[in-house]
């Protein structure tokens, strides 16, 4: 590979990343259906055909945005080897991280609501994501139970579903009250009340 080719490849990757970032902001502001590829291209300083060179369809761009969001959360949610207590700590940490990423939180809130329609291109993605999230949280609570740190009477399956609902509901409150809600503290207090040891 020549130096010029390598430089061109890096420029292409940088432009692709910029398109994803601009699309993330646009989808968060007006939703998938309200966003325009031409407007996203203009925000990136490229032509509409130039954008299509990187992402041939609006749906392919949406899926790239969602994959990027998942990669951003990956290091927090990859808790396969974590104890139940550590996995729950990581979840609280993820909520604190989200409080620094308004654009990502807004994107998720808008698209997850839009995607309840079976015809939305992200419908299957969100169905799978919620199923996976609830299952992951249930595993964390089950491990906490097995470690003897979960309070008696807490059902891991129910607790997992409640935690997903709490986190998503708090994100909407946080967006609407201009970030005044301390999402991490509310989640921390909720989880702590379910444990017999300090979180």
C-alpha positions, 0 to 999 in steps of 0.5 A, a space after each residue: 500500500 502506498 502512503 497516498 493510498 493509506 492517507 486516502 483510506 484514513 480520510 475516508 474513515 474520518 469522513 465516514 465517522 463525521 457522517 455518523 456523528 452528524 447523522 446521530 445528531 440529526 436522528 436525535 433531533 428530528 427522528 429517523 423519518 424526519 431526518 434528510 440525507 441531503 441535510 446530513 450531507 450538507 452538515 458534513 460539507 459534502 454532496 448528497 452523492 458523496 454521502 451515498 458513496 459511504 452509505 448507499 441508503 438511509 437505512 444503512 446509515 441508521 444501522 451504522 449509527 446504532 452500531 456506533 452507539 453500541 460500541 460506545 457502550 460496549 466496554 461498560 456492558 461487557 460484563 460476562 466475567 464480572 460478579 453480580 455486584 461488579 456488573 451492577 456497579 458497571 450499570 450505574 457507571 454507564 448511567 453516569 457516562 450517559 449524563 455526559 453524552 446528551 446526543 446519544 441519550 437523545 438519539 436512543 430516546 427518539 429512535 426507540 419510541 419511533 421503532 415501536 412501529 413494526 415498519 420502522 427499519 430499526 424495529 428488530 434492532 430495538 426488539 433485540 436490544 431490549 430483550 438482550 438488556 433485560 436478560 443481561 440485567 437479570 444475569 447480574 441480579 442472579 449472580 448477586 443473589 448467588 453471591 448472597 448480596 441481594 436482599 431476600 424477596 428480590 426476583 432477578 427477572 423482575 428486577 432486571 426488567 424494572 432496572 431497564 424501565 427505570 434507566 429509560 424513563 430517567 433518560 426521558 426526564 433528564 432530556 426534558 428537564 435540561 439535565 437537572 435529574 441526577 440519573 446516576 444517583 437515582 439508579 444508584 439508590 434504587 440498586 443499593 436498596 436491593 443489596 445487602 452490601 454497599 454498592 
